[in-house]
Structure formats: structure tokens, C-alpha cells
Amino acid sequence: MARTGLYKSEVKKARESLLAQSKYLSVDAVRVELGNTGSKTTIHKYLKELEEEDGGATRHKVDISEALQNLISRLSSQLQDEANVQVNEIRAESTVKDQQHAEQLLALHTEIEALGNRVRLSESTLLQEKSSHHETHIALQKETIARHTLTQQVADLNDRLAENEAHRQSLEEKHQHARDALEHYRQSVKEQREQDQRRHELQIQQLQAELRQVQQTVIIKQDESTKLNQESTRLAADLSHA
């Protein structure tokens, strides 16, 4: 809506302000400079009168301004097109790089997953090895206890064998004494001596039979001890390998 009472001086002032800012001189520009007030017809009339008063110099300036505006517009459009081309190239390059980064990231994730699987497999194998080692250790402890028990039994048998040997020697000494006594009393107690001799010989046979049995038992126990030693050596080698 046109403002009532628009003066030519106001239009002139707005026109001079636009010329000072090197802006394109048009009715709309003047009206904006006036605060979007005033009739466009009135503004156009005042501008035409002011231009006639300036003797056409202003029109020449306006033409130059329009040419500059057109040149600036073409340059701006060209710069915008070149900028768009560069932006598109940068976007394409960025897209390629993003794709490469995505592929690298996927490869890294795959490698990490593979490493995780290898770690889990190694942990599972380690747990199995620990369990096997624990079972072998328990078996070795049992075998060690059994070996110690058999060793103690062999020692006890050796002690008994030594006692039997001492007893046998004692019996032999007694038998020798008895034979000496029987020889001394041969003439007087021959029958008694023969009876005593048979009795002693029977005792010796029994003792010898017992001794042979004990020796056989010792041999068997020694064989068992040898087998246990071999088994313990094998278990120790298996444990060291594990």
C-alpha cells in the first residue's frame, strides 16, 4: 500500500543511498530502502524526474550497474557450477574412501572374530590339558602310594626273611649241638638220638619249605615292584609330555 504524502526528497535520498552502495537502482530497491512504503507508480515517477534532472548521467550509471550485475551473476553462476563439480568430485572420492574404510573395517572385524575363535579354542585346549594333567597327577599319586606300600611290604618281607635266616642259623647251631651231644651219647642213647635226629630233620625240612615259600614270595614281590617302577617311569614320562 502506498504511503500517503510520499515526497520526492525522500525518493531522492533513497536513490542516492542506493547509488552510494553501488546497488542496482530499481523501483523495488528504492521502495525497500524507504521501508517498503510508498506507491511504486509514485516512486517510478520521482525516479524518472530525478533522472531527467541529472541529464541522463544516472541512466548511464544504471546501465553500467546492470552490466556489472549481469557479469557478477554470470561469474557467480560459473563459480557455483565449478564449486558443484568439485563438491561432486569430493563426494565421489569420499564415497569411495568410505567404501574402502567399510571394507577394511569388515576385514578387521572378520580377523578379530577369527582371532577370538582361536583364543577360545586355545583356552578350551588348555582346560582339557589341565584336566588331563590333573587326572594324570592323581593317578601318579595313587601309583606312588601303591609303590610305597609295596616297597614297605618288600622291606617287611626282607625283615622276616632275615629273621627266618637267623632262626635257621640258630636252628643249625642247635642241630649241630644236638648232633655233638648225640655223638657224645651215641653209645648210650642211640635210639633216642635217632628219634631226636628225625625230629630235628623234620623241623629243618619244614623250615626250609617255609624259607623256599618266603623266597618265592619275595621274588614275586620284587617282580611286582619292578613292574610298578616301570609303570611309574612311563607315567612320569607321560606327565612330562603332557
C-alpha positions as YAML, in Angstrom:
chain: A
units: angstrom
residues:
- id: 1
  name: MET
  ca: [0.00, 0.00, 0.00]
- id: 2
  name: ALA
  ca: [1.28, 3.50, -0.97]
- id: 3
  name: ARG
  ca: [2.13, 5.73, 1.87]
- id: 4
  name: THR
  ca: [0.21, 9.00, 1.90]
- id: 5
  name: GLY
  ca: [2.34, 12.04, 1.36]
- id: 6
  name: LEU
  ca: [5.47, 10.46, -0.18]
- id: 7
  name: TYR
  ca: [7.89, 13.24, -1.02]
- id: 8
  name: LYS
  ca: [10.27, 13.48, -3.89]
- id: 9
  name: SER
  ca: [13.06, 14.35, -1.49]
- id: 10
  name: GLU
  ca: [12.60, 11.00, 0.27]
- id: 11
  name: VAL
  ca: [12.86, 9.16, -3.03]
- id: 12
  name: LYS
  ca: [15.94, 11.20, -3.92]
- id: 13
  name: LYS
  ca: [17.55, 10.35, -0.57]
- id: 14
  name: ALA
  ca: [16.82, 6.63, -1.03]
- id: 15
  name: ARG
  ca: [18.15, 6.81, -4.61]
- id: 16
  name: GLU
  ca: [21.39, 8.45, -3.52]
- id: 17
  name: SER
  ca: [21.81, 5.83, -0.74]
- id: 18
  name: LEU
  ca: [21.48, 3.02, -3.28]
- id: 19
  name: LEU
  ca: [23.94, 4.71, -5.66]
- id: 20
  name: ALA
  ca: [26.39, 5.11, -2.80]
- id: 21
  name: GLN
  ca: [26.13, 1.36, -2.06]
- id: 22
  name: SER
  ca: [26.57, 0.56, -5.79]
- id: 23
  name: LYS
  ca: [23.29, -1.31, -5.73]
- id: 24
  name: TYR
  ca: [21.02, -1.76, -8.72]
- id: 25
  name: LEU
  ca: [18.67, 1.21, -8.96]
- id: 26
  name: SER
  ca: [15.11, -0.03, -9.35]
- id: 27
  name: VAL
  ca: [11.65, 0.83, -8.07]
- id: 28
  name: ASP
  ca: [11.62, -2.18, -5.78]
- id: 29
  name: ALA
  ca: [15.08, -1.36, -4.39]
- id: 30
  name: VAL
  ca: [14.03, 2.22, -3.67]
- id: 31
  name: ARG
  ca: [10.84, 1.03, -2.06]
- id: 32
  name: VAL
  ca: [12.82, -1.37, 0.18]
- id: 33
  name: GLU
  ca: [15.17, 1.47, 1.09]
- id: 34
  name: LEU
  ca: [12.09, 3.54, 2.03]
- id: 35
  name: GLY
  ca: [10.99, 0.79, 4.40]
- id: 36
  name: ASN
  ca: [8.64, -1.00, 1.97]
- id: 37
  name: THR
  ca: [6.36, 2.01, 1.83]
- id: 38
  name: GLY
  ca: [5.13, 4.27, -0.96]
- id: 39
  name: SER
  ca: [3.43, 3.69, -4.28]
- id: 40
  name: LYS
  ca: [5.55, 2.10, -6.98]
- id: 41
  name: THR
  ca: [3.96, 4.45, -9.53]
- id: 42
  name: THR
  ca: [4.88, 7.48, -7.47]
- id: 43
  name: ILE
  ca: [8.40, 6.15, -6.90]
- id: 44
  name: HIS
  ca: [8.80, 5.45, -10.62]
- id: 45
  name: LYS
  ca: [7.63, 8.96, -11.44]
- id: 46
  name: TYR
  ca: [10.03, 10.58, -9.00]
- id: 47
  name: LEU
  ca: [12.91, 8.44, -10.23]
- id: 48
  name: LYS
  ca: [12.20, 9.44, -13.82]
- id: 49
  name: GLU
  ca: [12.09, 13.13, -12.87]
- id: 50
  name: LEU
  ca: [15.35, 12.84, -10.94]
- id: 51
  name: GLU
  ca: [16.96, 11.07, -13.88]
- id: 52
  name: GLU
  ca: [15.87, 13.83, -16.23]
- id: 53
  name: GLU
  ca: [17.23, 16.37, -13.81]
- id: 54
  name: ASP
  ca: [20.61, 14.60, -13.83]
- id: 55
  name: GLY
  ca: [20.59, 14.79, -17.64]
- id: 56
  name: GLY
  ca: [20.80, 11.03, -18.31]
- id: 57
  name: ALA
  ca: [24.02, 10.52, -16.36]
- id: 58
  name: THR
  ca: [22.25, 8.36, -13.93]
- id: 59
  name: ARG
  ca: [20.85, 6.14, -16.70]
- id: 60
  name: HIS
  ca: [24.38, 5.57, -17.91]
- id: 61
  name: LYS
  ca: [25.41, 4.58, -14.40]
- id: 62
  name: VAL
  ca: [22.38, 2.37, -14.14]
- id: 63
  name: ASP
  ca: [23.30, 0.64, -17.40]
- id: 64
  name: ILE
  ca: [26.84, 0.10, -16.14]
- id: 65
  name: SER
  ca: [25.45, -1.20, -12.85]
- id: 66
  name: GLU
  ca: [23.17, -3.60, -14.70]
- id: 67
  name: ALA
  ca: [26.11, -4.84, -16.80]
- id: 68
  name: LEU
  ca: [28.18, -5.36, -13.66]
- id: 69
  name: GLN
  ca: [25.28, -7.15, -12.03]
- id: 70
  name: ASN
  ca: [24.94, -9.41, -15.07]
- id: 71
  name: LEU
  ca: [28.69, -10.08, -15.10]
- id: 72
  name: ILE
  ca: [28.70, -10.81, -11.40]
- id: 73
  name: SER
  ca: [25.69, -13.06, -11.85]
- id: 74
  name: ARG
  ca: [27.40, -15.00, -14.67]
- id: 75
  name: LEU
  ca: [30.62, -15.27, -12.67]
- id: 76
  name: SER
  ca: [28.66, -16.36, -9.62]
- id: 77
  name: SER
  ca: [26.85, -18.98, -11.68]
- id: 78
  name: GLN
  ca: [30.14, -20.20, -13.19]
- id: 79
  name: LEU
  ca: [31.79, -20.33, -9.77]
- id: 80
  name: GLN
  ca: [28.76, -22.15, -8.40]
- id: 81
  name: ASP
  ca: [28.94, -24.70, -11.25]
- id: 82
  name: GLU
  ca: [32.67, -25.22, -10.68]
- id: 83
  name: ALA
  ca: [32.07, -25.50, -6.96]
- id: 84
  name: ASN
  ca: [29.34, -28.06, -7.61]
- id: 85
  name: VAL
  ca: [31.70, -30.07, -9.81]
- id: 86
  name: GLN
  ca: [34.38, -30.01, -7.10]
- id: 87
  name: VAL
  ca: [31.83, -30.90, -4.44]
- id: 88
  name: ASN
  ca: [30.59, -33.81, -6.54]
- id: 89
  name: GLU
  ca: [34.17, -35.00, -7.09]
- id: 90
  name: ILE
  ca: [34.88, -34.69, -3.38]
- id: 91
  name: ARG
  ca: [31.65, -36.52, -2.58]
- id: 92
  name: ALA
  ca: [32.51, -39.31, -5.04]
- id: 93
  name: GLU
  ca: [36.03, -39.59, -3.61]
- id: 94
  name: SER
  ca: [34.59, -39.56, -0.10]
- id: 95
  name: THR
  ca: [32.12, -42.29, -1.08]
- id: 96
  name: VAL
  ca: [34.97, -44.44, -2.45]
- id: 97
  name: LYS
  ca: [37.01, -43.85, 0.69]
- id: 98
  name: ASP
  ca: [34.01, -44.62, 2.89]
- id: 99
  name: GLN
  ca: [33.50, -47.86, 0.98]
- id: 100
  name: GLN
  ca: [37.20, -48.73, 1.33]
- id: 101
  name: HIS
  ca: [37.06, -47.93, 5.04]
- id: 102
  name: ALA
  ca: [33.92, -50.07, 5.39]
- id: 103
  name: GLU
  ca: [35.66, -52.97, 3.61]
- id: 104
  name: GLN
  ca: [38.75, -52.54, 5.80]
- id: 105
  name: LEU
  ca: [36.57, -52.38, 8.90]
- id: 106
  name: LEU
  ca: [34.72, -55.53, 7.83]
- id: 107
  name: ALA
  ca: [38.06, -57.28, 7.23]
- id: 108
  name: LEU
  ca: [39.25, -56.18, 10.67]
- id: 109
  name: HIS
  ca: [36.04, -57.43, 12.28]
- id: 110
  name: THR
  ca: [36.46, -60.75, 10.47]
- id: 111
  name: GLU
  ca: [40.09, -61.01, 11.58]
- id: 112
  name: ILE
  ca: [39.13, -60.10, 15.17]
- id: 113
  name: GLU
  ca: [36.41, -62.75, 15.14]
- id: 114
  name: ALA
  ca: [38.86, -65.33, 13.80]
- id: 115
  name: LEU
  ca: [41.38, -64.40, 16.49]
- id: 116
  name: GLY
  ca: [38.63, -64.65, 19.09]
- id: 117
  name: ASN
  ca: [37.76, -68.15, 17.86]
- id: 118
  name: ARG
  ca: [41.44, -69.13, 18.02]
- id: 119
  name: VAL
  ca: [41.70, -67.75, 21.56]
- id: 120
  name: ARG
  ca: [38.57, -69.63, 22.65]
- id: 121
  name: LEU
  ca: [39.90, -72.83, 21.04]
- id: 122
  name: SER
  ca: [43.25, -72.35, 22.79]
- id: 123
  name: GLU
  ca: [41.50, -71.78, 26.12]
- id: 124
  name: SER
  ca: [39.41, -74.93, 25.60]
- id: 125
  name: THR
  ca: [42.52, -76.93, 24.72]
- id: 126
  name: LEU
  ca: [44.31, -75.52, 27.76]
- id: 127
  name: LEU
  ca: [41.43, -76.51, 30.02]
- id: 128
  name: GLN
  ca: [41.48, -80.03, 28.58]
- id: 129
  name: GLU
  ca: [45.24, -80.23, 29.08]
- id: 130
  name: LYS
  ca: [44.86, -79.01, 32.67]
- id: 131
  name: SER
  ca: [42.13, -81.59, 33.32]
- id: 132
  name: SER
  ca: [44.26, -84.35, 31.77]
- id: 133
  name: HIS
  ca: [47.27, -83.20, 33.75]
- id: 134
  name: HIS
  ca: [45.22, -83.20, 36.95]
- id: 135
  name: GLU
  ca: [43.95, -86.74, 36.29]
- id: 136
  name: THR
  ca: [47.47, -87.93, 35.47]
- id: 137
  name: HIS
  ca: [48.77, -86.28, 38.63]
- id: 138
  name: ILE
  ca: [46.13, -88.06, 40.71]
- id: 139
  name: ALA
  ca: [46.95, -91.39, 39.04]
- id: 140
  name: LEU
  ca: [50.65, -90.80, 39.68]
- id: 141
  name: GLN
  ca: [49.92, -90.07, 43.33]
- id: 142
  name: LYS
  ca: [47.96, -93.32, 43.59]
- id: 143
  name: GLU
  ca: [50.75, -95.25, 41.89]
- id: 144
  name: THR
  ca: [53.29, -93.61, 44.18]
- id: 145
  name: ILE
  ca: [51.28, -94.62, 47.24]
- id: 146
  name: ALA
  ca: [50.90, -98.15, 45.89]
- id: 147
  name: ARG
  ca: [54.61, -98.31, 45.15]
- id: 148
  name: HIS
  ca: [55.43, -97.06, 48.61]
- id: 149
  name: THR
  ca: [53.10, -99.66, 50.10]
- id: 150
  name: LEU
  ca: [54.69, -102.46, 48.07]
- id: 151
  name: THR
  ca: [58.14, -101.21, 48.96]
- id: 152
  name: GLN
  ca: [57.17, -101.33, 52.62]
- id: 153
  name: GLN
  ca: [55.81, -104.82, 52.15]
- id: 154
  name: VAL
  ca: [59.04, -105.92, 50.47]
- id: 155
  name: ALA
  ca: [61.00, -104.39, 53.34]
- id: 156
  name: ASP
  ca: [58.82, -106.25, 55.83]
- id: 157
  name: LEU
  ca: [59.36, -109.48, 53.91]
- id: 158
  name: ASN
  ca: [63.09, -108.86, 53.87]
- id: 159
  name: ASP
  ca: [62.97, -108.36, 57.61]
- id: 160
  name: ARG
  ca: [61.05, -111.58, 58.03]
- id: 161
  name: LEU
  ca: [63.50, -113.32, 55.70]
- id: 162
  name: ALA
  ca: [66.38, -112.06, 57.80]
- id: 163
  name: GLU
  ca: [64.63, -113.23, 60.95]
- id: 164
  name: ASN
  ca: [63.99, -116.62, 59.36]
- id: 165
  name: GLU
  ca: [67.58, -116.81, 58.24]
- id: 166
  name: ALA
  ca: [68.75, -116.01, 61.75]
- id: 167
  name: HIS
  ca: [66.31, -118.54, 63.10]
- id: 168
  name: ARG
  ca: [67.57, -121.09, 60.59]
- id: 169
  name: GLN
  ca: [71.15, -120.44, 61.56]
- id: 170
  name: SER
  ca: [70.17, -120.70, 65.18]
- id: 171
  name: LEU
  ca: [68.47, -123.98, 64.43]
- id: 172
  name: GLU
  ca: [71.50, -125.19, 62.56]
- id: 173
  name: GLU
  ca: [73.64, -124.29, 65.52]
- id: 174
  name: LYS
  ca: [71.25, -126.06, 67.81]
- id: 175
  name: HIS
  ca: [71.23, -129.01, 65.46]
- id: 176
  name: GLN
  ca: [74.98, -129.07, 65.46]
- id: 177
  name: HIS
  ca: [74.98, -129.00, 69.21]
- id: 178
  name: ALA
  ca: [72.43, -131.71, 69.24]
- id: 179
  name: ARG
  ca: [74.49, -133.82, 66.87]
- id: 180
  name: ASP
  ca: [77.51, -133.25, 69.01]
- id: 181
  name: ALA
  ca: [75.52, -134.26, 72.06]
- id: 182
  name: LEU
  ca: [74.06, -137.22, 70.23]
- id: 183
  name: GLU
  ca: [77.51, -138.25, 69.09]
- id: 184
  name: HIS
  ca: [78.69, -137.96, 72.66]
- id: 185
  name: TYR
  ca: [75.82, -140.06, 73.88]
- id: 186
  name: ARG
  ca: [75.69, -142.33, 70.82]
- id: 187
  name: GLN
  ca: [76.54, -145.42, 72.62]
- id: 188
  name: SER
  ca: [74.22, -144.88, 75.48]
- id: 189
  name: VAL
  ca: [71.21, -143.22, 73.86]
- id: 190
  name: LYS
  ca: [71.41, -144.25, 70.19]
- id: 191
  name: GLU
  ca: [67.71, -144.83, 69.80]
- id: 192
  name: GLN
  ca: [66.85, -141.56, 71.49]
- id: 193
  name: ARG
  ca: [69.40, -139.78, 69.31]
- id: 194
  name: GLU
  ca: [67.92, -141.23, 66.13]
- id: 195
  name: GLN
  ca: [64.45, -140.14, 67.21]
- id: 196
  name: ASP
  ca: [65.69, -136.70, 68.05]
- id: 197
  name: GLN
  ca: [67.58, -136.52, 64.76]
- id: 198
  name: ARG
  ca: [64.47, -137.44, 62.77]
- id: 199
  name: ARG
  ca: [62.51, -134.85, 64.69]
- id: 200
  name: HIS
  ca: [65.10, -132.18, 64.00]
- id: 201
  name: GLU
  ca: [65.35, -133.12, 60.35]
- id: 202
  name: LEU
  ca: [61.61, -132.84, 60.05]
- id: 203
  name: GLN
  ca: [61.75, -129.40, 61.60]
- id: 204
  name: ILE
  ca: [64.55, -128.42, 59.23]
- id: 205
  name: GLN
  ca: [62.51, -129.61, 56.25]
- id: 206
  name: GLN
  ca: [59.55, -127.60, 57.42]
- id: 207
  name: LEU
  ca: [61.71, -124.55, 57.95]
- id: 208
  name: GLN
  ca: [63.35, -124.99, 54.56]
- id: 209
  name: ALA
  ca: [59.93, -125.36, 52.96]
- id: 210
  name: GLU
  ca: [58.83, -122.18, 54.70]
- id: 211
  name: LEU
  ca: [62.06, -120.48, 53.59]
- id: 212
  name: ARG
  ca: [61.50, -121.50, 49.97]
- id: 213
  name: GLN
  ca: [57.95, -120.20, 50.17]
- id: 214
  name: VAL
  ca: [59.15, -116.92, 51.63]
- id: 215
  name: GLN
  ca: [61.84, -116.66, 48.92]
- id: 216
  name: GLN
  ca: [59.25, -117.28, 46.22]
- id: 217
  name: THR
  ca: [57.03, -114.62, 47.77]
- id: 218
  name: VAL
  ca: [59.96, -112.22, 47.83]
- id: 219
  name: ILE
  ca: [60.70, -112.93, 44.16]
- id: 220
  name: ILE
  ca: [57.05, -112.28, 43.23]
- id: 221
  name: LYS
  ca: [57.00, -109.05, 45.20]
- id: 222
  name: GLN
  ca: [60.26, -107.96, 43.59]
- id: 223
  name: ASP
  ca: [58.77, -108.63, 40.14]
- id: 224
  name: GLU
  ca: [55.72, -106.58, 41.10]
- id: 225
  name: SER
  ca: [57.97, -103.80, 42.39]
- id: 226
  name: THR
  ca: [59.92, -103.86, 39.11]
- id: 227
  name: LYS
  ca: [56.67, -103.57, 37.11]
- id: 228
  name: LEU
  ca: [55.50, -100.75, 39.32]
- id: 229
  name: ASN
  ca: [58.80, -98.95, 38.82]
- id: 230
  name: GLN
  ca: [58.44, -99.34, 35.05]
- id: 231
  name: GLU
  ca: [54.82, -98.11, 35.16]
- id: 232
  name: SER
  ca: [55.83, -95.17, 37.34]
- id: 233
  name: THR
  ca: [58.58, -94.27, 34.87]
- id: 234
  name: ARG
  ca: [56.09, -94.43, 31.99]
- id: 235
  name: LEU
  ca: [53.57, -92.28, 33.88]
- id: 236
  name: ALA
  ca: [56.28, -89.77, 34.71]
- id: 237
  name: ALA
  ca: [57.23, -89.61, 31.02]
- id: 238
  name: ASP
  ca: [53.55, -89.16, 30.04]
- id: 239
  name: LEU
  ca: [53.18, -86.45, 32.66]
- id: 240
  name: SER
  ca: [56.30, -84.66, 31.39]
- id: 241
  name: HIS
  ca: [54.98, -84.90, 27.83]
- id: 242
  name: ALA
  ca: [51.60, -83.53, 28.91]
...
